[in-house]
Amino acid sequence: MTQIWAHRGARLVEPENTLAAMDAAVTGGADGVELDVHLSADGRLVVRHDPWLALPDGACVPIGSLTRSEIELADVGDASSGVHRAPFLREVLDLLAATGVVVNIEMKVGVRSPYRGIASAVVDAVRQARMQDRVVLSSFDHVGLLEVRDHDAALELAPLYSEGLARAWDYTLMLGMRAAHPQIDTIRRPGTLESFRAAQVSVRPWTVNDEADLRMLLLAEVDAVIVDDPAAAVLARSALARERAFSA
């Protein structure tokens, strides 16, 4: 059965990548959550998509130059959602530890260059949470993913990509990985999903928000879909299961 992973949490319900968004994703029935992490100036993993935070004085500052005390001052909510701050990865893992959901951690790249030490920091956080068997690490920085192996060769890795890769399944295997996270438009070419399946490479497309795309991928039984509306995707999956049972 195709799993439903919530893109940055239930970001249509609560501010993305916040504890509230992660909790809403679980409540909505998601099988997993996808989140993004940056590395702060004092070595803390900050859950945030964009590489900067807006401070109370209005300045937008790269996360890589901020410390914990400065990060905790930033409000990532809006007028309708109230005050929210960007959580640290350890807080999200603590929240999700007892839920059983899969956690897809995307390691982000810094403003000008990759974060030095982010691979080891993420591995340490996952180990401390004892969630090695429920975490998938992904990144557009494929070299950074390979660096994870220096710290833990057993963690599941998956390259992210948004451009058309020739024989992406072979590229994934060349990296020594067994799963790929392609942008949805890159897998529309006929035969692509079949080629991933033949190569025994799991495919988890993002971001799947179109109903027709979702149905196509559910029918193809891809490993997982990464969506902005996990509750709606869960309902669509259930509806398809009933449809199949009725026609059997």
FIVODO-399709 format. One line per 3 residues: number of its first residue (from 0); for each residue x, y, z of C-alpha. Coordinates in nm, 3 decimals. Example, Ala and Ser with C-alpha at 12.3 -4.5 7.8 and 13.67 -1.06 7.14 Angstrom:
0 = 1.230/-0.450/0.780; 1.367/-0.106/0.714
//
This chain:
0 = 0.000/0.000/0.000; 0.127/0.344/-0.090; 0.216/0.549/0.214
3 = 0.108/0.911/0.256; 0.384/1.145/0.375; 0.298/1.498/0.485
6 = 0.512/1.761/0.311; 0.655/1.985/0.585; 0.382/1.847/0.807
9 = 0.016/1.932/0.751; 0.118/2.270/0.607; -0.232/2.362/0.488
12 = -0.360/2.336/0.844; -0.071/2.475/1.052; 0.246/2.672/0.969
15 = 0.481/2.439/0.782; 0.763/2.259/0.961; 0.629/2.351/1.305
18 = 0.544/2.114/1.587; 0.178/2.196/1.529; 0.205/2.094/1.162
21 = 0.368/1.764/1.254; 0.102/1.690/1.513; -0.174/1.775/1.265
24 = -0.020/1.541/1.008; -0.032/1.251/1.253; -0.389/1.339/1.354
27 = -0.484/1.345/0.985; -0.366/0.988/0.938; -0.034/1.043/0.759
30 = 0.202/0.746/0.751; 0.505/0.976/0.750; 0.618/1.335/0.763
33 = 0.874/1.517/0.553; 1.071/1.802/0.707; 1.376/2.017/0.634
36 = 1.677/2.086/0.853; 1.945/2.356/0.856; 2.248/2.381/1.086
39 = 2.279/2.684/1.313; 2.598/2.866/1.407; 2.613/2.672/1.735
42 = 2.553/2.331/1.576; 2.179/2.293/1.629; 1.950/2.138/1.369
45 = 1.669/2.380/1.290; 1.351/2.255/1.119; 1.282/2.511/0.849
48 = 1.251/2.509/0.470; 1.397/2.849/0.388; 1.762/2.915/0.484
51 = 1.682/3.229/0.683; 1.467/3.349/0.973; 1.302/3.686/1.027
54 = 1.406/3.828/1.364; 1.192/4.065/1.576; 1.379/4.368/1.439
57 = 1.271/4.272/1.088; 1.610/4.148/0.970; 1.617/3.827/0.765
60 = 1.926/3.638/0.876; 2.071/3.307/0.746; 2.010/3.026/0.994
63 = 2.374/2.926/0.965; 2.476/3.251/1.136; 2.223/3.234/1.422
66 = 2.249/3.079/1.769; 1.981/2.900/1.969; 1.874/3.209/2.164
69 = 1.832/3.409/1.843; 1.641/3.130/1.669; 1.397/3.106/1.959
72 = 1.304/3.473/1.910; 1.184/3.424/1.552; 0.812/3.381/1.486
75 = 0.733/3.162/1.181; 0.356/3.178/1.225; 0.112/3.429/1.079
78 = -0.179/3.643/1.190; -0.428/3.356/1.165; -0.214/3.086/1.328
81 = -0.069/3.271/1.624; 0.292/3.258/1.737; 0.505/2.963/1.626
84 = 0.879/2.918/1.628; 1.101/2.701/1.416; 1.156/2.386/1.624
87 = 1.481/2.201/1.665; 1.501/1.853/1.516; 1.529/1.687/1.856
90 = 1.193/1.839/1.953; 1.023/1.702/1.642; 1.172/1.358/1.692
93 = 1.059/1.362/2.055; 0.707/1.452/1.940; 0.695/1.176/1.680
96 = 0.881/0.902/1.866; 0.572/0.729/1.999; 0.358/0.770/1.686
99 = 0.513/0.511/1.458; 0.522/0.745/1.156; 0.817/0.753/0.917
102 = 1.029/1.069/0.935; 1.184/1.192/0.610; 1.457/1.441/0.701
105 = 1.575/1.657/0.412; 1.923/1.792/0.477; 1.931/2.143/0.330
108 = 2.225/2.324/0.178; 2.349/2.654/0.323; 2.311/2.993/0.156
111 = 2.646/2.977/-0.024; 2.789/2.633/0.055; 2.692/2.305/0.225
114 = 2.669/2.312/0.603; 2.987/2.167/0.747; 2.897/1.891/0.993
117 = 2.526/1.860/0.912; 2.555/1.491/0.819; 2.708/1.390/1.151
120 = 2.468/1.614/1.344; 2.163/1.454/1.183; 2.296/1.102/1.242
123 = 2.362/1.185/1.608; 2.010/1.325/1.653; 1.848/1.019/1.496
126 = 2.057/0.784/1.711; 1.977/0.975/2.029; 1.606/0.946/1.946
129 = 1.654/0.574/1.868; 1.463/0.614/1.544; 1.715/0.474/1.295
132 = 1.458/0.226/1.161; 1.196/0.496/1.092; 1.406/0.771/0.936
135 = 1.485/0.838/0.571; 1.748/1.100/0.491; 1.711/1.286/0.161
138 = 1.884/1.582/0.002; 1.955/1.762/-0.323; 2.317/1.748/-0.204
141 = 2.394/1.392/-0.308; 2.755/1.422/-0.196; 2.624/1.518/0.146
144 = 2.411/1.204/0.151; 2.720/0.995/0.081; 2.892/1.162/0.378
147 = 2.618/1.019/0.601; 2.765/0.676/0.536; 3.084/0.779/0.716
150 = 2.875/0.805/1.031; 2.607/0.536/0.983; 2.604/0.304/0.684
153 = 2.267/0.154/0.779; 2.046/0.464/0.756; 1.819/0.478/0.452
156 = 1.919/0.746/0.202; 1.730/0.885/-0.097; 1.849/1.145/-0.349
159 = 1.611/1.431/-0.424; 1.597/1.570/-0.775; 1.377/1.808/-0.973
162 = 1.531/1.788/-1.320; 1.501/1.509/-1.574; 1.772/1.254/-1.498
165 = 1.853/0.995/-1.763; 1.794/0.650/-1.612; 1.741/0.792/-1.265
168 = 1.697/0.441/-1.125; 2.048/0.346/-1.241; 2.186/0.670/-1.096
171 = 2.026/0.590/-0.761; 2.178/0.242/-0.760; 2.516/0.387/-0.860
174 = 2.502/0.596/-0.542; 2.439/0.275/-0.350; 2.084/0.380/-0.257
177 = 1.756/0.194/-0.297; 1.506/0.482/-0.305; 1.465/0.808/-0.494
180 = 1.252/1.117/-0.430; 1.175/1.275/-0.770; 0.970/1.585/-0.838
183 = 0.636/1.469/-0.982; 0.692/1.618/-1.329; 1.010/1.414/-1.381
186 = 0.830/1.079/-1.376; 0.558/1.146/-1.634; 0.755/0.998/-1.923
189 = 0.603/0.656/-2.014; 0.795/0.366/-1.866; 0.962/0.562/-1.586
192 = 0.776/0.408/-1.295; 0.804/0.064/-1.453; 1.181/0.110/-1.481
195 = 1.211/0.207/-1.115; 1.012/-0.103/-1.024; 1.223/-0.330/-1.244
198 = 1.539/-0.192/-1.081; 1.381/-0.249/-0.735; 1.425/0.116/-0.646
201 = 1.150/0.265/-0.431; 1.009/0.590/-0.568; 0.845/0.859/-0.354
204 = 0.736/1.155/-0.571; 0.681/1.509/-0.445; 0.477/1.724/-0.421
207 = 0.164/1.533/-0.527; -0.131/1.771/-0.499; -0.323/1.703/-0.821
210 = -0.605/1.446/-0.780; -0.527/1.277/-1.112; -0.158/1.246/-1.024
213 = -0.243/1.105/-0.683; -0.478/0.846/-0.830; -0.221/0.745/-1.092
216 = 0.048/0.694/-0.831; -0.184/0.507/-0.595; -0.282/0.275/-0.878
219 = 0.087/0.228/-0.961; 0.144/0.143/-0.593; 0.453/0.359/-0.555
222 = 0.623/0.331/-0.219; 0.499/0.669/-0.093; 0.367/1.005/-0.209
225 = 0.468/1.333/-0.047; 0.166/1.564/-0.031; 0.057/1.900/0.110
228 = -0.286/1.769/0.217; -0.227/1.434/0.389; -0.581/1.401/0.525
231 = -0.730/1.433/0.174; -0.475/1.187/0.034; -0.560/0.934/0.304
234 = -0.929/0.966/0.212; -0.847/0.920/-0.158; -0.646/0.608/-0.080
237 = -0.935/0.464/0.123; -1.181/0.545/-0.155; -0.963/0.367/-0.410
240 = -0.936/0.063/-0.183; -1.316/0.047/-0.156; -1.346/0.086/-0.532
243 = -1.108/-0.203/-0.588; -1.285/-0.422/-0.332; -1.623/-0.353/-0.496
246 = -1.496/-0.444/-0.842; -1.312/-0.759/-0.730
//
